[in-house]
Amino acid sequence: GRLPSEAEWEKAARGTDQRDFPWPNNEPGDHGININTATTVDVGTFPESASPFGALDMAGNVEEWVADWYSPTYYAESPAANPTGPASGIFRVVRGGSFRSNQVATRTTKRDGAIPNSTYESVGFRVVIPVAAE
């Protein structure tokens, strides 16, 4: 497996209908996500917050590392199709908001940078496993 690209992560969270939040009605209310708390919860605790592709915990609980280097201006300068992030940088991108975050940080477009060789109790990861062709 590997870390998702930032574009892959965002598509998994937003779906094809460009949601601001992963859940169905696209409003920022309480949809069973773990934010503004003191600790993480078990994966899958809030199935009602699943993304359109069925991915759980795309908002809250822990922010997630993605493979791309972070640039605060990358959205404005990136290609529209399959962006891969800057070639280098100091920070890697983290997405999704964590148990320490507020509601705004759980938007599917919210992004931050973190030092890649550091550990953070509020940052985890999700692995991409390629599906074999039929």
Phi, psi and omega in degrees: 000173180209166173289146175288155168290165177299321179295319177296316180300313182296320178295320178298325180279319187271333187076197181266356180258016172057047181294147173282332178227154184295332187283167191301314189271002172062024176251153186279010184297190181281108179244035179066051174243152183269093176226163179054040179233184184260350185202171177282167173236169179298144177303137178083009180298330184240076182296339180291348178261016180298146178285172178303335178268004179086007179287130181266155173059035176283348178228128179081184184070280171225145169292159184236134174295142167236169188286338187286147168288152183267134168221127182296341182253008187297323179302321182289334185248359184278156173292153181288326183258125175050055177294145182243006179083170178298158181289336181202175179172184177262323183250151169257157181283139167237144185227158167103346184073161182229183178299339179273351188278164169263178184301322182301323182290351180265002176299145182294343180261357181287131181221148177221168175245147178219152180290121189292335180262021177252162175245144180222133180291345182256011180235131178230205180208162177230138185254138174270127175244115180299142177269131180293140177293145181276000000 
